Amino acid sequence: MSVWRKNRSFTRRALRRAAAIVAGAILVAAGAIASPASATTTLPGWLSTRGATIVTASGAPFTIKAAAWFGMETSNCAPHGLWSIPLDDGLAAIAGMGFNAIRLPFSNECLAAKTSNSINANANPGLVSLTPLQLMDTVIARAKAHGLSVILDRHRPDSAAQSELWYTAQYSEQRWIDDWKMLAARYKNESAVIGVDLHNEPHGSACWNCGDPARDWRAAATRAGNAVLAVNPNLLIIVEGVERQNDGSSTWWGGGLKDAGAAPVALEVKNRVVYSPHDYPASVYAQPWFSASGYPANLEAVWDANWGYLVRGNIAPVLLGEFGTKLETASDRAWLDTLVGYLAKTKISYAYWSFNPNSGDTGGLVADDWRTPQKAKLAALAPILTPVASPAPQPNPAPTATPKPTASPKPAAPSPSPTASPTPAPTPKPGASAAAGITATWVPQSTWGEGYVAELTVTATGPVKKWSVSFDAPGTTAVSNAWGMSCSVAAGRVTCTGSAWAAALAPGQSVRVGLQAAATRAPSAPKLIVTAS
């Protein structure tokens, strides 16, 4: 029997579990899951740690099973997908899949912002006028109603990109700590907020216990953790690792906790620290262990060395803060099966990345319509999810019209940059184009060695039945994903045609469409040729 088939084999119990998870997710997507008011899920309340175990106030072991729903760390300052679905539908889907929590990324920039954007007023009529902070209040309240606890994740200082360290020239360490203290006070009496992930993915020059105040992540996490607990001593303090470890080895951003056992984060309030590495498959980055002869059997030793030893040795709890995959290759499938088995065996908590389908590296738990469950992923995750009872179908449900989005998806590429709503101009600027009845503007999002993500803001100045846009993109070989349009590539030229919710436009309507492309280089401000009829 091959290693792959061995890893994919399910016991009958696991098969039943997988069927229950997928059935529950499909029922949620179909609107058959009971409303929050009738939900019987009980939240755990405040949590603490005992050795390597997270426990409730009564001392019962508790495993956090979270899914990330990102967007509040981007220039939208709102969970992505609210341009398509109601907030409650997304939360019901996550709960119906068998998760008991959400990880909610945010940026300090969005905490101070006055408005969010890309929220469909038809689908979410009460959210459009909220500030991002008020929107966070609402997400937490609705998550609680659906039986989901919340982990707040300071994902970025500003909304442009990840930062190596917990501070930047624009956002100081004091600003970082002050914002955490503000959030701790704001939710001091809300036990649905169970933990704070102090800073996402320290990497680069970040070090662990090196003694340099400007780079020592362990020392910074200690300062911030103590400040948070001085306001609310009930929170879990979630501390990620670093990329470069003291023995010279490197791993994922935020993934290295090899030195935490000997040099732990020791806070003034005991039993509050949970360590949180990240781990990904070869499709995200070809780490050396993926090409080793013993793969995937070698993975447990890699995880044990970097962070699993904390649990194996009963030193401290671990929450695997990010892991995810598009599940398109045999290597990725073997990685996920091995990781799920490891998490099940060790009872390690986790937060899957991500619910969102618009994560460039991993995709999500739902398809691009934000509703259809990704059955293969949920089946693979089933051994560590909580099966959800399938309710009796609602009698004669009334059909519900799906509102047409007023804004289009914003991709979660590795480093999205802030965007501004362009104003159509009579004379197009570089990266913009106009035709009779329509304008289009190029909005770059992110680039990396093998590709890029970009968006187009398309605005109708008159009635448009159909439209298309093309541009030269030397080095672009394929469009792997697109939203609001269908795209093809020929001889270095990309041609896209509006489709689905962005196909026909009313006068004055503006939509945000986008694409993810495989390329050796990205166009910066290509000349757009746009046509409409």
Backbone torsions as a table, in degrees:
resi	resn	phi	psi	omega
1	MET	NA	132.9	-179.3
2	SER	-69.3	159.4	176.8
3	VAL	-58.0	-41.5	-178.4
4	TRP	-60.7	-48.9	-178.3
5	ARG	-66.6	-35.6	178.0
6	LYS	-62.1	-42.8	-178.7
7	ASN	-70.8	-26.3	-176.6
8	ARG	-86.9	-8.7	-175.8
9	SER	-68.7	132.4	178.4
10	PHE	-109.6	143.5	167.2
11	THR	-73.9	165.3	178.0
12	ARG	-60.6	-35.4	178.6
13	ARG	-63.8	-42.0	179.7
14	ALA	-65.8	-37.1	178.0
15	LEU	-63.8	-42.9	177.5
16	ARG	-62.6	-39.2	179.7
17	ARG	-63.5	-44.4	179.6
18	ALA	-62.4	-42.4	179.5
19	ALA	-62.1	-39.4	179.5
20	ALA	-65.7	-41.9	180.0
21	ILE	-62.7	-50.8	-177.2
22	VAL	-65.0	-41.1	178.7
23	ALA	-61.3	-42.4	178.5
24	GLY	-62.4	-41.3	-179.8
25	ALA	-65.6	-40.1	179.9
26	ILE	-66.7	-39.1	178.5
27	LEU	-64.1	-38.4	176.0
28	VAL	-62.3	-46.3	-178.9
29	ALA	-61.5	-31.4	-179.2
30	ALA	-85.1	-4.2	179.1
31	GLY	85.1	17.8	-176.3
32	ALA	-95.4	-6.3	179.1
33	ILE	-76.0	144.7	-177.7
34	ALA	-61.3	153.9	-179.7
35	SER	-69.1	159.5	-179.9
36	PRO	-53.8	-35.6	-176.4
37	ALA	-62.5	-26.8	-179.0
38	SER	-100.4	3.9	-179.8
39	ALA	-69.3	144.1	-177.5
40	THR	-107.9	2.7	-178.2
41	THR	-66.1	134.3	177.3
42	THR	-105.3	125.9	177.9
43	LEU	-71.7	152.6	-176.3
44	PRO	-74.2	-19.7	-174.2
45	GLY	76.5	-161.4	-178.7
46	TRP	-62.4	141.1	-179.0
47	LEU	-119.1	159.5	173.7
48	SER	-144.1	-174.3	-178.2
49	THR	-121.4	151.3	174.8
50	ARG	-141.5	104.4	-172.5
51	GLY	63.1	-123.1	179.8
52	ALA	-98.4	14.2	-174.2
53	THR	-115.2	137.4	169.2
54	ILE	-86.6	132.3	-175.3
55	VAL	-130.1	154.9	174.5
56	THR	-81.1	178.0	179.5
57	ALA	-60.8	-27.3	179.6
58	SER	-85.1	-3.7	-179.3
59	GLY	92.4	3.5	-179.4
60	ALA	-77.0	136.0	176.7
61	PRO	-60.9	143.2	-179.3
62	PHE	-138.8	129.7	176.6
63	THR	-105.2	121.3	176.1
64	ILE	-77.6	126.5	-179.9
65	LYS	-124.8	89.1	-171.0
66	ALA	-109.2	158.4	168.6
67	ALA	-125.9	138.4	178.3
68	ALA	-82.2	135.6	171.7
69	TRP	-123.8	99.4	-171.1
70	PHE	-95.9	171.2	-179.8
71	GLY	140.6	-31.4	-179.7
72	MET	-75.1	-3.0	174.7
73	GLU	-99.7	-2.7	-178.4
74	THR	-101.4	-178.4	-179.1
75	SER	-68.7	-10.4	174.3
76	ASN	-74.4	-28.8	-177.3
77	CYS	55.0	33.0	179.6
78	ALA	-154.0	149.5	174.6
79	PRO	-55.7	132.2	179.6
80	HIS	-66.5	153.9	178.9
81	GLY	96.9	-14.2	177.7
82	LEU	-70.3	-3.6	170.0
83	TRP	-78.2	-12.3	-176.6
84	SER	-120.5	-40.1	-173.1
85	ILE	-126.6	155.3	172.5
86	PRO	-67.5	148.9	177.8
87	LEU	-53.2	-44.9	-178.6
88	ASP	-61.7	-34.4	179.5
89	ASP	-64.9	-41.5	178.9
90	GLY	-65.2	-43.8	-179.7
91	LEU	-66.9	-39.3	177.2
92	ALA	-62.9	-38.2	178.5
93	ALA	-63.7	-44.7	-179.6
94	ILE	-62.0	-46.4	178.3
95	ALA	-63.6	-39.3	-179.4
96	GLY	-67.8	-22.0	177.1
97	MET	-76.6	-16.0	179.4
98	GLY	109.7	12.7	175.6
99	PHE	-88.4	156.5	178.2
100	ASN	-119.8	7.7	-178.5
101	ALA	-159.6	163.1	169.5
102	ILE	-122.8	146.7	169.8
103	ARG	-101.3	121.0	-171.6
104	LEU	-111.5	97.5	178.8
105	PRO	-69.9	148.2	174.9
106	PHE	-150.3	165.3	172.0
107	SER	-116.8	154.0	175.3
108	ASN	-63.2	-32.3	178.1
109	GLU	-60.7	-43.1	-178.8
110	CYS	-70.0	-31.3	177.3
111	LEU	-58.5	-31.9	-177.4
112	ALA	-95.0	-6.5	-176.2
113	ALA	-71.8	156.0	-179.5
114	LYS	-93.8	-22.7	-177.0
115	THR	-140.7	159.0	168.2
116	SER	-110.7	-178.2	177.5
117	ASN	-150.9	172.0	179.4
118	SER	66.5	28.5	173.1
119	ILE	-100.3	126.8	179.1
120	ASN	-75.1	115.6	-176.5
121	ALA	-66.9	-27.3	177.6
122	ASN	-71.1	-41.8	-178.9
123	ALA	-79.3	-30.9	-175.5
124	ASN	-134.6	65.9	-172.4
125	PRO	-62.0	-25.2	-177.5
126	GLY	-91.1	-0.6	-172.9
127	LEU	-102.9	-23.3	-170.5
128	VAL	-60.9	-37.6	-174.4
129	SER	-85.9	-2.8	-175.8
130	LEU	-78.9	148.4	167.7
131	THR	-72.0	161.1	177.5
132	PRO	-56.1	-36.4	179.5
133	LEU	-68.4	-39.7	175.1
134	GLN	-66.5	-34.8	176.6
135	LEU	-65.3	-39.7	175.3
136	MET	-60.2	-42.1	175.6
137	ASP	-54.6	-45.2	-176.7
138	THR	-68.4	-41.9	178.0
139	VAL	-59.2	-44.2	-179.8
140	ILE	-63.7	-45.4	-179.0
141	ALA	-63.1	-42.4	-179.3
142	ARG	-73.3	-35.3	175.4
143	ALA	-60.1	-44.6	178.0
144	LYS	-58.5	-42.0	180.0
145	ALA	-63.3	-26.5	178.7
146	HIS	-94.6	10.2	178.3
147	GLY	77.6	25.7	-177.9
148	LEU	-114.9	127.3	170.4
149	SER	-78.4	170.6	-175.1
150	VAL	-131.6	133.2	168.6
151	ILE	-109.0	122.0	176.1
152	LEU	-84.5	130.4	-173.8
153	ASP	-122.6	108.6	174.2
154	ARG	-74.1	95.9	-170.9
155	HIS	-84.9	-33.7	-177.9
156	ARG	-152.1	151.3	170.8
157	PRO	-68.0	-58.3	173.2
158	ASP	-105.8	-178.6	-174.5
159	SER	-92.2	9.9	-174.1
160	ALA	-88.7	-43.3	-171.3
161	ALA	-164.9	165.4	172.2
162	GLN	-64.3	151.4	175.0
163	SER	-118.5	141.6	179.2
164	GLU	-59.1	-47.4	-174.9
165	LEU	-106.9	173.8	-176.4
166	TRP	-79.3	-3.0	179.4
167	TYR	-138.1	160.1	174.9
168	THR	-136.2	179.9	177.7
169	ALA	-62.2	-31.1	-177.5
170	GLN	-88.9	-32.0	-176.5
171	TYR	-121.5	105.8	-173.6
172	SER	-77.0	168.3	173.8
173	GLU	-60.6	-38.7	-179.5
174	GLN	-64.2	-38.9	176.7
175	ARG	-62.4	-43.6	178.1
176	TRP	-57.0	-49.4	-178.8
177	ILE	-68.1	-42.1	-179.6
178	ASP	-62.1	-41.0	178.3
179	ASP	-65.2	-38.4	176.5
180	TRP	-65.0	-39.6	177.6
181	LYS	-64.7	-38.2	177.5
182	MET	-61.7	-45.9	-179.8
183	LEU	-67.2	-38.2	178.1
184	ALA	-61.4	-39.8	178.4
185	ALA	-71.1	-39.9	-177.2
186	ARG	-61.8	-36.7	-176.5
187	TYR	-112.6	25.4	-177.0
188	LYS	-60.9	-31.7	-178.2
189	ASN	-103.5	13.9	-179.2
190	GLU	-113.7	97.2	-175.6
191	SER	-74.3	-3.6	172.7
192	ALA	-69.7	-25.1	175.4
193	VAL	-85.9	101.4	-170.5
194	ILE	-94.9	-19.1	-175.9
195	GLY	-162.8	163.5	179.5
196	VAL	-127.7	123.2	177.0
197	ASP	-90.4	103.4	-163.6
198	LEU	-60.0	-42.5	179.1
199	HIS	-158.1	132.9	-176.8
200	ASN	-80.1	126.1	168.3
201	GLU	52.0	63.2	168.5
202	PRO	-57.0	136.9	-177.6
203	HIS	-157.7	-173.6	-180.0
204	GLY	62.4	-119.3	-175.6
205	SER	-77.1	-8.6	178.9
206	ALA	-59.8	136.5	-177.4
207	CYS	-130.7	167.6	179.7
208	TRP	-115.9	111.2	175.6
209	ASN	62.5	35.2	179.7
210	CYS	-86.3	-13.4	177.3
211	GLY	90.7	-6.3	177.7
212	ASP	-89.2	111.2	-175.6
213	PRO	-57.6	-26.1	-177.9
214	ALA	-78.9	-16.0	-175.0
215	ARG	-128.0	-13.8	-170.9
216	ASP	-77.4	100.7	-176.7
217	TRP	-67.4	-37.3	178.3
218	ARG	-58.4	-45.1	-178.9
219	ALA	-66.6	-40.9	179.4
220	ALA	-65.6	-41.6	178.8
221	ALA	-63.6	-34.1	176.9
222	THR	-65.2	-44.9	179.6
223	ARG	-63.1	-47.5	-178.0
224	ALA	-68.1	-42.2	179.9
225	GLY	-59.9	-44.0	178.0
226	ASN	-64.1	-38.0	179.4
227	ALA	-65.6	-41.4	179.0
228	VAL	-65.1	-46.5	-176.3
229	LEU	-70.2	-22.4	174.5
230	ALA	-66.4	-25.0	178.6
231	VAL	-91.8	-46.0	179.3
232	ASN	-137.9	99.0	-175.8
233	PRO	-74.6	2.0	-176.4
234	ASN	-93.9	-8.5	-174.0
235	LEU	-80.1	147.3	166.3
236	LEU	-77.9	136.6	177.3
237	ILE	-102.9	111.0	-174.3
238	ILE	-98.0	121.5	-172.3
239	VAL	-120.4	117.1	177.1
240	GLU	-81.0	170.7	-179.9
241	GLY	-92.7	-161.4	178.6
242	VAL	-123.3	168.3	179.9
243	GLU	-79.0	-45.0	-174.2
244	ARG	-106.0	121.4	-175.2
245	GLN	-97.6	165.9	-170.8
246	ASN	-70.7	-15.8	176.3
247	ASP	-88.7	6.8	178.8
248	GLY	93.3	-8.6	-179.0
249	SER	-80.2	155.3	177.7
250	SER	-125.8	152.9	178.8
251	THR	-146.2	-156.7	-179.3
252	TRP	-66.5	154.7	172.0
253	TRP	-54.9	127.8	-179.5
254	GLY	75.2	1.5	-170.8
255	GLY	-94.6	-10.0	-172.9
256	GLY	-96.2	110.0	178.5
257	LEU	-125.9	24.9	-177.7
258	LYS	-60.7	-28.5	-175.4
259	ASP	-97.1	-2.0	-176.1
260	ALA	-72.3	-26.4	179.8
261	GLY	-65.0	-44.4	-179.7
262	ALA	-81.1	-27.7	-178.6
263	ALA	-130.9	75.5	-175.5
264	PRO	-75.3	163.2	168.8
265	VAL	-81.0	111.4	-177.3
266	ALA	-107.8	112.6	-175.8
267	LEU	-102.8	160.4	-177.9
268	GLU	-67.5	-31.5	172.7
269	VAL	-95.1	119.7	-174.2
270	LYS	-75.5	160.5	171.6
271	ASN	61.7	44.9	-179.3
272	ARG	-126.6	-13.2	-172.3
273	VAL	-87.6	129.8	171.4
274	VAL	-125.2	124.2	179.7
275	TYR	-85.4	146.3	-169.2
276	SER	-140.8	88.9	174.8
277	PRO	-79.3	168.0	171.1
278	HIS	-119.6	150.2	-179.9
279	ASP	-148.2	138.9	-177.4
280	TYR	-139.0	167.5	-178.6
281	PRO	-89.1	-178.3	-176.9
282	ALA	-65.3	-26.9	180.0
283	SER	-65.9	-21.9	177.4
284	VAL	-86.0	-44.8	175.0
285	TYR	-160.8	136.9	-174.6
286	ALA	-82.3	74.1	174.9
287	GLN	-61.8	152.2	-173.9
288	PRO	-60.6	-28.8	-177.2
289	TRP	-69.1	-17.5	179.2
290	PHE	-73.8	-23.8	-179.7
291	SER	-101.1	5.2	178.5
292	ALA	-69.9	152.3	-175.1
293	SER	-63.7	-26.7	-176.8
294	GLY	-91.1	8.2	-177.2
295	TYR	-65.5	137.5	2.4
296	PRO	-94.0	4.8	-177.9
297	ALA	-63.7	-19.7	-179.4
298	ASN	-78.6	-10.6	-171.8
299	LEU	-66.2	-39.1	-178.5
300	GLU	-59.4	-38.3	178.5
301	ALA	-66.0	-37.1	177.3
302	VAL	-64.4	-46.9	-179.6
303	TRP	-66.7	-42.0	178.3
304	ASP	-57.7	-43.1	-176.1
305	ALA	-68.7	-37.7	-173.4
306	ASN	-87.4	-32.0	-178.2
307	TRP	-159.1	-24.3	-177.6
308	GLY	-64.4	-26.9	179.7
309	TYR	-60.2	-26.0	179.7
310	LEU	-62.9	-36.4	178.2
311	VAL	-84.1	-44.8	-179.2
312	ARG	-57.4	-37.1	-178.8
313	GLY	-91.8	7.3	-179.9
314	ASN	57.0	38.2	-178.2
315	ILE	-87.8	-48.9	-176.8
316	ALA	-162.2	156.3	176.5
317	PRO	-72.3	154.6	175.3
318	VAL	-125.8	136.8	170.0
319	LEU	-119.6	111.4	177.6
320	LEU	-68.5	102.5	-165.0
321	GLY	-76.0	-23.1	174.5
322	GLU	-150.8	136.8	166.1
323	PHE	-161.8	143.1	-178.3
324	GLY	-176.5	164.9	-176.7
325	THR	-163.9	153.2	170.4
326	LYS	-76.5	-13.9	176.9
327	LEU	61.9	41.9	-175.6
328	GLU	-102.9	-11.6	-177.7
329	THR	-123.9	158.2	176.9
330	ALA	-62.3	-36.7	179.1
331	SER	-63.2	-44.4	179.2
332	ASP	-65.1	-39.8	179.8
333	ARG	-65.0	-39.5	177.8
334	ALA	-65.9	-40.2	177.4
335	TRP	-60.3	-48.5	-176.3
336	LEU	-66.5	-42.1	179.1
337	ASP	-61.9	-41.1	179.5
338	THR	-67.3	-40.9	-179.4
339	LEU	-67.2	-42.4	178.1
340	VAL	-61.1	-42.4	177.1
341	GLY	-61.8	-38.8	179.7
342	TYR	-66.5	-44.9	179.3
343	LEU	-64.8	-39.5	179.2
344	ALA	-64.6	-40.5	-177.5
345	LYS	-70.2	-39.3	-175.6
346	THR	-92.3	-11.6	-176.7
347	LYS	59.5	33.4	177.8
348	ILE	-75.1	137.5	176.1
349	SER	-71.2	165.5	-175.4
350	TYR	-160.2	163.9	171.9
351	ALA	-137.8	110.1	-177.2
352	TYR	-74.4	139.3	175.7
353	TRP	-110.6	108.1	7.3
354	SER	-153.7	169.8	169.3
355	PHE	-64.4	-41.3	-177.3
356	ASN	-58.0	136.5	172.3
357	PRO	-79.6	-13.2	-172.3
358	ASN	-97.9	33.7	169.5
359	SER	-88.6	116.0	-172.2
360	GLY	-57.9	-38.4	-176.9
361	ASP	-81.4	-32.3	-166.5
362	THR	-123.4	-14.6	-168.4
363	GLY	63.4	-162.1	-176.2
364	GLY	-140.9	-165.2	-179.8
365	LEU	-88.6	-9.1	175.2
366	VAL	-129.0	160.3	179.2
367	ALA	-75.1	-178.8	-175.2
368	ASP	-63.2	-16.5	176.0
369	ASP	-79.5	-2.0	179.4
370	TRP	67.9	13.6	-178.1
371	ARG	-129.5	-42.4	-173.1
372	THR	-72.5	118.9	-178.5
373	PRO	-65.3	144.0	173.8
374	GLN	-83.2	94.1	-170.1
375	LYS	-60.5	-41.5	-176.9
376	ALA	-63.7	-41.4	179.2
377	LYS	-65.8	-45.4	-179.0
378	LEU	-64.5	-35.6	176.7
379	ALA	-65.7	-39.1	178.7
380	ALA	-67.5	-33.4	-179.3
381	LEU	-84.6	-11.1	-171.8
382	ALA	-51.4	-39.0	-178.6
383	PRO	-60.8	-19.2	-178.6
384	ILE	-114.0	0.0	176.0
385	LEU	-91.7	165.1	177.5
386	THR	-97.8	115.3	179.9
387	PRO	-57.8	138.3	-179.2
388	VAL	-106.3	129.6	179.6
389	ALA	-61.5	137.4	178.8
390	SER	-83.9	114.8	-179.2
391	PRO	-74.5	159.8	174.7
392	ALA	-65.4	141.8	-179.4
393	PRO	-58.3	143.5	176.8
394	GLN	-66.1	135.2	179.9
395	PRO	-69.9	127.7	175.6
396	ASN	44.0	60.8	-179.7
397	PRO	-64.2	139.8	178.4
398	ALA	-76.9	135.7	178.8
399	PRO	-64.2	143.4	-179.6
400	THR	-117.8	126.5	178.9
401	ALA	-73.2	139.4	176.6
402	THR	-86.5	117.3	-176.6
403	PRO	-65.3	144.1	177.1
404	LYS	-75.9	128.1	-176.9
405	PRO	-60.2	143.3	173.5
406	THR	-97.9	-9.5	175.8
407	ALA	-139.3	154.0	-173.9
408	SER	-109.3	166.0	-170.0
409	PRO	-62.0	145.6	172.7
410	LYS	-110.1	121.1	-173.3
411	PRO	-73.9	150.3	175.8
412	ALA	-95.7	72.6	178.0
413	ALA	-79.0	168.9	-176.7
414	PRO	-51.2	-36.8	-177.5
415	SER	-144.8	75.2	178.9
416	PRO	-67.0	147.0	-178.6
417	SER	-111.0	154.5	-179.6
418	PRO	-59.7	143.5	179.5
419	THR	-126.3	154.6	176.6
420	ALA	-118.1	149.4	179.3
421	SER	-72.6	114.3	-175.8
422	PRO	-72.8	149.3	175.8
423	THR	-102.9	122.9	179.6
424	PRO	-56.1	135.3	-179.4
425	ALA	-121.0	148.0	179.2
426	PRO	-59.7	-39.9	177.9
427	THR	-106.4	108.7	-175.4
428	PRO	-61.6	140.8	174.5
429	LYS	-84.4	169.3	175.1
430	PRO	-55.0	134.9	-178.7
431	GLY	85.1	6.8	178.2
432	ALA	-131.0	158.7	179.3
433	SER	-153.1	153.7	178.2
434	ALA	-135.9	145.7	172.8
435	ALA	-139.4	172.6	-179.6
436	ALA	-57.9	116.8	176.0
437	GLY	89.2	-1.9	-174.1
438	ILE	-158.0	148.2	170.8
439	THR	-130.0	155.2	177.5
440	ALA	-140.5	139.4	-179.7
441	THR	-129.3	134.8	180.0
442	TRP	-80.5	128.4	-179.5
443	VAL	-126.3	93.1	-179.0
444	PRO	-65.5	144.2	-179.3
445	GLN	-113.7	-56.3	-179.1
446	SER	-162.5	158.1	176.0
447	THR	-136.8	152.8	172.7
448	TRP	-146.7	-176.3	-171.7
449	GLY	-60.9	-28.7	-173.8
450	GLU	-114.7	7.8	-179.0
451	GLY	174.4	-168.9	-179.7
452	TYR	-157.4	162.6	171.6
453	VAL	-124.8	133.8	177.9
454	ALA	-142.2	157.5	176.8
455	GLU	-124.7	161.6	173.6
456	LEU	-126.1	131.8	169.9
457	THR	-94.7	114.6	-177.0
458	VAL	-110.4	124.6	-176.4
459	THR	-125.5	129.1	178.5
460	ALA	-89.7	126.4	174.3
461	THR	-95.6	-8.2	174.7
462	GLY	-151.8	-178.7	179.2
463	PRO	-65.5	133.2	-178.1
464	VAL	-127.4	119.1	177.6
465	LYS	-84.6	-37.7	175.5
466	LYS	-154.7	156.2	-177.5
467	TRP	-149.5	160.2	174.8
468	SER	-148.2	158.0	178.6
469	VAL	-141.4	142.6	177.1
470	SER	-137.6	155.6	-179.2
471	PHE	-159.0	152.4	176.1
472	ASP	-78.5	132.9	-180.0
473	ALA	-143.8	72.0	179.9
474	PRO	-55.9	134.4	-178.2
475	GLY	96.7	-14.0	177.6
476	THR	-81.4	125.5	-176.7
477	THR	-108.0	-25.7	-178.1
478	ALA	-163.0	153.1	170.4
479	VAL	-105.1	111.9	-174.0
480	SER	-86.8	-19.7	-178.0
481	ASN	-158.7	143.4	176.8
482	ALA	-150.6	151.5	178.7
483	TRP	-134.3	131.1	-178.6
484	GLY	81.2	0.8	177.9
485	MET	-163.1	160.7	173.5
486	SER	-112.5	139.7	-170.1
487	CYS	-130.7	150.8	173.4
488	SER	-137.1	160.4	-179.7
489	VAL	-127.2	131.8	176.4
490	ALA	-145.1	122.5	176.7
491	ALA	51.9	44.2	176.5
492	GLY	74.9	12.5	177.5
493	ARG	-119.2	131.3	-178.8
494	VAL	-101.8	131.5	176.8
495	THR	-124.9	127.4	-178.2
496	CYS	-127.3	143.2	178.7
497	THR	-123.0	134.1	179.1
498	GLY	-57.7	138.6	-177.6
499	SER	-144.1	167.5	176.7
500	ALA	51.5	-127.5	-174.9
501	TRP	-67.4	-14.3	-178.7
502	ALA	-109.2	13.5	-175.2
503	ALA	-71.8	-53.1	-179.5
504	ALA	-110.9	139.5	-175.4
505	LEU	-126.3	141.4	175.5
506	ALA	-86.4	157.2	178.2
507	PRO	-54.7	129.1	-179.5
508	GLY	85.9	-8.6	-179.4
509	GLN	-76.1	137.6	178.3
510	SER	-124.1	132.8	178.6
511	VAL	-127.2	153.1	175.7
512	ARG	-110.3	113.2	178.6
513	VAL	-114.3	168.7	-177.1
514	GLY	-164.0	174.0	179.4
515	LEU	-149.0	153.8	171.2
516	GLN	-117.7	126.8	-173.3
517	ALA	-125.2	148.4	169.3
518	ALA	-89.4	127.6	-173.7
519	ALA	-162.4	154.5	173.9
520	THR	-84.6	-19.8	173.2
521	ARG	-154.5	158.9	-175.6
522	ALA	-108.4	140.3	173.1
523	PRO	-68.1	139.3	-177.6
524	SER	-91.7	-46.5	178.5
525	ALA	-149.5	69.4	-175.2
526	PRO	-68.8	152.8	174.5
527	LYS	-74.3	122.3	-177.6
528	LEU	-95.0	130.3	173.7
529	ILE	-107.1	111.6	-174.1
530	VAL	-116.8	138.9	177.8
531	THR	-130.9	154.2	-179.7
532	ALA	-150.8	157.2	175.8
533	SER	-146.6	NA	NA
